[in-house]
Amino acid sequence: MDIPILYEDENILALNKPAGVAVHKDGYNSEEETVADWVLAKYPALVEVGEPMTAQNGTVIAKPGIVHRLDKDTSGVLLVAKNQSTYLALKKQFQEHSIKKIYRLLVYGSFSADKMEGTIDLSIGRSRKDSRRRLAGKGASSVLREAVTNYRVLENFAEHAYAEARPETGRTHQIRVHFKAINHPIVCDSLYAPQMTCLPGLERQALHAMSIEFSLLGKSIRLEASLPTDFQTALASLKTL
């Protein structure tokens, strides 16, 4: 597995995670290679960095230096701390929602002129019908947790839109759930828009973690991952319609 490195110094490693690769194991599929496996193979000393998690089946899962996560089929910037002090500093910033993240996405449906930018402020919880899914608002089986996503439409098409999302919180599937809730599900999202037609070149949800900005040792750092080929192909297909 090849994972491009966007940036590296003595404290952090920034990866450009490909779509289709899980960040860490889930306690069930032990054969699937993950970002965590790649990190341990390349940087074995990081086994001591971070905090492992325990899966629902009791399996202890290693997350070497991994401070946050991206969904398996979401591509883009992923941070890995190379020492415990950096890990704790970044963890604190994520908890305080001070880290700035920007995502790019393709969604179904064009936006009206008065909805070209806005804020989606809808709490999120687990679906009662499908434990894999999350829901915004009523119908959730678990306690609802605050979730806020700012967005702006970069380009409108006849039946789709190209948008930018800036989440203030980091709930599971947050962007996917929020855009589903406003009737603009993400293109090719097999969980939240399973009956919809994908665009050329795409075999996964059109969601890409474009950039992340954080502070470390008093210095502001911004890292960016360009759009991957499949996303570019899908976007280009809309421009020709």
N, C-alpha and C positions, 0 to 999 in steps of 0.2 A: 504494500500500500504506500502510495506517495502522497504526502501531505506537504504542500508548499509552506515555507516559513516566510512570513511577512516581515518580521522584526525579531531581533534577539539581542539581549545584553546580559549582564551578570544576574539580573533580577527577574526578567520576564522573557517569555517566549510567546510570540503571537503567530497563530497558525491560520491559514486560509482553508478552513474545513470544507472538503468536498461534500456535495449532496450524496446521500446514500450510506453514509458512515455514521454510526452512533457514537456519541461522545464517550460513553462508558457502558459496561454491561448492565443488563437488567435483572440478573439473577436467574434467568431461565435459558437464554440462548448462549451457552458457553463457547460455542464454536465461532461465533461471529467476531471478526477482528474490529476493534474499536480505536478511537483516538487515544484512549488511555493505554491500550496495549502498545500502540506506536510510540507514545511518550516514554513508557517504561523500557522499551527496546533501545531507544536512542539516548535516553537520559536516565539510566537505572538509579542514580542517586536520588531522583525525585520521588522514589517510593516512600521517603520519609516526609514529604511535603504535602500539606493539605489535610483533609479529613475524609476518611472512608465513609461510605453510607451502607445501611443495611436494607436489603430488598424486602418486599413483603413476605417472601418465603424464608427469610432469615439469613440469606446469603450475604456475606460482607463483600462489598464492591469497592475496589481500589479506584481512587480518583486522583492520581498523582499530580499535585499542583493545580488541578483544574478548579477554577474559581466559579465559573458559570457554565451554562450548557446551551446548545442549540439543538433543535429537533433533528432527528436523523436525516430527514430530507430537506433541511434548510442548510444552505451553504453560507460561507463567510467567516468573518473574524472571530477567533476564539482565543482567549487569553489563558496562559498557563504560568503560574508563579514558580520560580526556580528556588525559592527559599521560603521558610515559614513566615518570616516577618513581612515579606511582600505579599504572601497569601492572605495574611490577616489584614493588611492595609487595604487590599483590593476587596476583600470580603466585606469590610466595614463600609466601603464606598457603595457597594452593591446594596447593602442593607439600608443605607441612608438615601438611596436612589440618586446619588450625585454623579454617577457615571452616565455619560451621554452616549446613547446608541442610536444609530440610524439604519433603517432597513429599507430596501427597495422591493416592491412587489407588483405583480400583475393581478388584477381582479376582474371578475365578471361584472358587466354593466357599466355604463358611462355615468358620470356624476352631473347633476344639475348645476347651474351657475352658482347657486347659493350654497352648495355643498363642496366646493372645490378645496376647502381646507376646514379643519375643525378638530374637536376633541371628542373621543369616545370614552365616556366615563361610566363604565358598566362593570359591576363586581362579577367575579367569576367563581364557579364551583364545579364539582364533578357532575356529569350527567347521571340521571337515575337509570336510564335505559342502557347505557354503554359506558363502562368504566374507563375506556380509552379516551372518551370525549370530555370536553369541558363545555359548560354553558354560561352565557352571560345573563344574569337575572334569574327570574323564576324558573323552576323546574330542576334545579340542581339538588343533588342528594347530600351534599356536604355544606359546611359553613361557607358562605360567600366571602371572598377576599377582594379587597379594593384593587381595581385595575384601571389604569388610565393610559390611553394612547392618543398622541397628537398625530395628525396626518395632513398631508397636502397632495393634491393631484398634480402630477408633473405633465401628464398628457392624456387627453380624452380621446377615445376611439368610438366607433359606432356601437360596439357591444362590449367593450372592455375599457380598462383604464390602467395607466402606469402611475404608481403612487410611491410616496415616501412616508414611512411611519417612524415616529420617535416615541417609543414607550417610556413612560415615567416609572412604571413598575415592571416586574419581571415574572409574571405568572405563567404557568405552563400553558402553552399554545395561545398566549394572550393575543397576539396580532391576528392569528388565524380565527380565533373565536370572535374577536371584536368586529372584524370585517364581515364575518358571517352574520353577526347580529344586526348590522346595518344593511343587509341584503347585497353585499358585495364580496362574496367569498373569494378566496384566493384561487387563481387558475390552477387546475390540475391537483387540487388538494383532495386526495382519495378518502380522507376522513370526514371533511366538512363540506365537500361538494362532489360526492362520489358519482353522481349521474351526469355531471357536466362534461363537455368535450374539452380535451387538452388542446394546447396550441402546438404547432410544429416545433420539434426539437425537445419538447418537455416530456419527462416521464416522472416528474415529482412536482411538489407545490412550488409555485413561482415566488419564493421568498428568499431573500439574500441579505445577510447581515453585512451591510456596506462599510460601516465605520464604527469605531468606539473611541471615546475620549475619557481619559482618567488622569488622576494626579499621582505621582510617585516621587518621593523624596523632594517635595516642593516644586516639582516640575510637571507641567501639563503635557501629556502625550496624546496624540491623535493618530490612529492607525486605520488604514483603509484597504479594502479588498475590492478589486474591480469586478464588474459583472461577469459571471462565468459564461462559457460559450452557449450552453443550452438556453440560458435566460436571454442572451443577446439575440439568438436565433428566433425565439418566440416574440420578442419585442419587434424585431425587424419584420416579422410576418404581419404584424398589425399595421405597420407603416405602409405596407403595400396594398392593403385592402381599400 
